[in-house]
Amino acid sequence: MLSSAFLQAVVGRRSVYQIANRSPISDQEIRHLVSTAILHAPSCFNSQSTRIVLLLKEEHRKFWDNASNILKAKIGEDAFHGPTEQKMKGFRNGYGSILFFEDPEPVQALADKFPAYASNFSIWAEHANAIHQYILWTALSEHGLGASLQHYSPLVDSMVVEQWNVPAKWELKAQLVFGEPTGSAREKECLSVEDRILVYGE
């Protein structure tokens, strides 16, 4: 039995691909969720290296129009048409996208300061970035938005830098697409808990 709203939100978070260009919460509330995640998500040595760009409405659609054009030029018209084109249109149909980046400067500063751990800081930064992604994915779900996490780097990196004045040094990691759900999540098959957890001391 779930004992907290947090665990219920964890269970409720799923990949939802059928979304519409609507949101049950205001833009200000969405921005508040993003601000809360960026302020309170943990990071190694409190490095705070995650960066976020929030794209709403027309800016969101501009991103997916540009991404579609780049992808079409990369793989060719014939390969693009069909399932790939429909998938990209599905993302465009959403209300917004959250772009997650890493700023390498704080990570490199830690590597210089603690050379014994230098090879680990980029790995730990990836962990922190993923925590930001998970917090916002779960929070959007809890507020009635469907979302899915996408990865179109490095294909779209230069386009993002040019279109939204993003520092070229920032490294794009993922794109969280969201909108009002128009369909349910796919059925999820879970592997056995017993095969995935070892417990000692009970």
Disulfide bonds with the S-S distance in Angstrom:
none
